Amino acid sequence: QKEVEQDPGPLSVPEGAIVSLNCTYSNSAFQYFMWYRQYSRKGPELLMYTYSSGNKEDGRFTAQVDKSSKYISLFIRDSQPSDSATYLCAMRTGYGQNFVFGPGTRLSVLP
Amino acid sequence: GAGVSQTPSNKVTEKGKYVELRCDPISGHTALYWYRQSLGQGPEFLIYFQGTGAADDSGLPNDRFFAVRPEGSVSTLKIQRTERGDSAVYLCASSAQGTSPLHFGNGTRLTVT
């Protein structure tokens, strides 16, 4: 079992839909959780960064962390074709530790 | 300000050759990371620097891989005797001190023929 799991997709949704992207993990020591967006032939771009459990909202994006279930989610409201990309979750245990990434979910938002 | 810069953006080399990949982090960021990403996969950790020293090199696959950061800023990832299996995108990221998130460059796409 990999440390961080994601459904690879591809996930196709119509423009304007609410998108739900998820990751599960096995290491209960993870405390810091991130979501990145990666366009083809580009580096990952930070979208959301959260610590411990709870919700965080930034514009059309909401990140949720449920440490008791070892499950994190990213919601995208009013999805746009420009949101079409691969979404990577990442997490770390604490200061000085490396970040562990999921394999990514490919999202396609159709106009 | 400028983001993380990686050069070259593409590198094609023959099996057995030596390559160097350069990373210029965001100014003031003390932590620097190297990751490797294969097609359809998430980034895989290679090595992490805090300042000039390698704080964690547990992700380096074997002794053909080596990285330096002599002045605590620019870093170079060095690969000796390249193999076709080394073909991937090599990503560099930096972060401010503490528990800040990573900021990535656009990577170097290495192809070993």
HADDOCK unambig.tbl for C-alpha pairs under 7 A between the chains (distance, minus, plus):
assign (segid A and resid 42 and name CA) (segid B and resid 106 and name CA) 4.79 0.50 0.50
assign (segid A and resid 43 and name CA) (segid B and resid 104 and name CA) 5.72 0.50 0.50
assign (segid A and resid 43 and name CA) (segid B and resid 105 and name CA) 5.44 0.50 0.50
assign (segid A and resid 43 and name CA) (segid B and resid 106 and name CA) 4.01 0.50 0.50
assign (segid A and resid 43 and name CA) (segid B and resid 107 and name CA) 6.14 0.50 0.50
assign (segid A and resid 44 and name CA) (segid B and resid 104 and name CA) 6.02 0.50 0.50
assign (segid A and resid 45 and name CA) (segid B and resid 104 and name CA) 6.87 0.50 0.50
assign (segid A and resid 46 and name CA) (segid B and resid 103 and name CA) 6.88 0.50 0.50
assign (segid A and resid 49 and name CA) (segid B and resid 101 and name CA) 6.96 0.50 0.50
assign (segid A and resid 88 and name CA) (segid B and resid 42 and name CA) 6.95 0.50 0.50
assign (segid A and resid 94 and name CA) (segid B and resid 99 and name CA) 6.69 0.50 0.50
assign (segid A and resid 95 and name CA) (segid B and resid 98 and name CA) 5.77 0.50 0.50
assign (segid A and resid 95 and name CA) (segid B and resid 99 and name CA) 5.18 0.50 0.50
assign (segid A and resid 101 and name CA) (segid B and resid 42 and name CA) 5.76 0.50 0.50
assign (segid A and resid 101 and name CA) (segid B and resid 43 and name CA) 6.11 0.50 0.50
assign (segid A and resid 102 and name CA) (segid B and resid 42 and name CA) 5.56 0.50 0.50
assign (segid A and resid 103 and name CA) (segid B and resid 41 and name CA) 4.69 0.50 0.50
assign (segid A and resid 103 and name CA) (segid B and resid 42 and name CA) 4.00 0.50 0.50
assign (segid A and resid 104 and name CA) (segid B and resid 41 and name CA) 6.74 0.50 0.50
assign (segid A and resid 104 and name CA) (segid B and resid 42 and name CA) 5.82 0.50 0.50
